[in-house]
Amino acid sequence: AVLADTVGFVRKLPHQLVAAFRATLEEVVEADLLLHVLDAAAPDVLERAAAVHSVLVELGVGDRPTIPVLNKIDLLDPAPLAGLTRLFPGAAAVSALQGRGLEELKERIAAHFAARRRFCRLFVPFSDLGVLARLHEEGVVKSEEPRPDGVEVTAELEPPAAEGFRRYWCARP
């Protein structure tokens, strides 16, 4: 996992800073999931969200899976917070200061990546044991069972990684 915190969006940046600002966002092109953290207490939260989305579209990642994160909910009354959650469907409401909502956000992030993983059962012969190290690097190995001629492995892998290990898949599910 790579966590990159970009600088906050500032409207009307001086022209010379625009290129530097965009450079801070280049990491999002490689991201599998974006967390768009919004200051829920800011009076111009909608304009800020629109500015971020506009730049993400320009970078070609406007359709990337995104969890809007409404931060600073400790500063909001229930009615404005309810309005924001309607405007940002699927948003996670948090207070980083108080720690509220952070566990739920972590669970949503984990669920996003777990849904993308494929459960695989593989057989790795002793002659290819280097594959075990790759399995540990590229996925989550759940179990390893020694057999007379190799190791049976159960692992969770991203679909492209699972395809890369296709020759080791067990015939039975």
Secondary structure as the mmCIF struct_conf table of DSSP 4:
data_model
#
loop_
_struct_conf.conf_type_id
_struct_conf.id
_struct_conf.beg_label_comp_id
_struct_conf.beg_label_asym_id
_struct_conf.beg_label_seq_id
_struct_conf.end_label_comp_id
_struct_conf.end_label_asym_id
_struct_conf.end_label_seq_id
HELX_LH_PP_P HELX_LH_PP_P1 THR A 6 PHE A 9
TURN_TY1_P TURN_TY1_P1 ARG A 11 LYS A 12
HELX_RH_AL_P HELX_RH_AL_P1 HIS A 15 THR A 24
TURN_TY1_P TURN_TY1_P2 LEU A 25 LEU A 25
HELX_RH_3T_P HELX_RH_3T_P1 GLU A 26 GLU A 30
BEND BEND1 ASP A 32 LEU A 33
STRN STRN1 LEU A 34 ASP A 39
TURN_TY1_P TURN_TY1_P3 ALA A 40 ALA A 41
TURN_TY1_P TURN_TY1_P4 PRO A 43 ASP A 44
HELX_RH_AL_P HELX_RH_AL_P2 VAL A 45 GLU A 58
TURN_TY1_P TURN_TY1_P5 LEU A 59 GLY A 60
TURN_TY1_P TURN_TY1_P6 GLY A 62 ASP A 63
BEND BEND2 ARG A 64 ARG A 64
STRN STRN2 THR A 66 ASN A 71
HELX_RH_3T_P HELX_RH_3T_P2 ILE A 73 LEU A 75
BEND BEND3 LEU A 76 LEU A 76
HELX_RH_AL_P HELX_RH_AL_P3 PRO A 78 LEU A 87
BEND BEND4 PHE A 88 PHE A 88
TURN_TY1_P TURN_TY1_P7 PRO A 89 GLY A 90
HELX_LH_PP_P HELX_LH_PP_P2 ALA A 91 ALA A 91
STRN STRN3 ALA A 92 ALA A 93
STRN STRN4 SER A 95 SER A 95
TURN_TY1_P TURN_TY1_P8 ALA A 96 GLY A 99
STRN STRN5 ARG A 100 ARG A 100
TURN_TY1_P TURN_TY1_P9 GLY A 101 GLY A 101
HELX_RH_AL_P HELX_RH_AL_P4 LEU A 102 ARG A 116
STRN STRN6 ARG A 118 PRO A 125
HELX_RH_3T_P HELX_RH_3T_P3 PHE A 126 ASP A 128
TURN_TY1_P TURN_TY1_P10 LEU A 129 LEU A 129
HELX_RH_AL_P HELX_RH_AL_P5 GLY A 130 GLU A 138
STRN STRN7 GLY A 139 ARG A 147
TURN_TY1_P TURN_TY1_P11 PRO A 148 ASP A 149
STRN STRN8 GLY A 150 LEU A 157
HELX_RH_AL_P HELX_RH_AL_P6 PRO A 159 GLY A 164
TURN_TY1_P TURN_TY1_P12 PHE A 165 PHE A 165
HELX_RH_3T_P HELX_RH_3T_P4 ARG A 166 TYR A 168
STRN STRN9 TRP A 169 TRP A 169
BEND BEND5 ALA A 171 ALA A 171
#
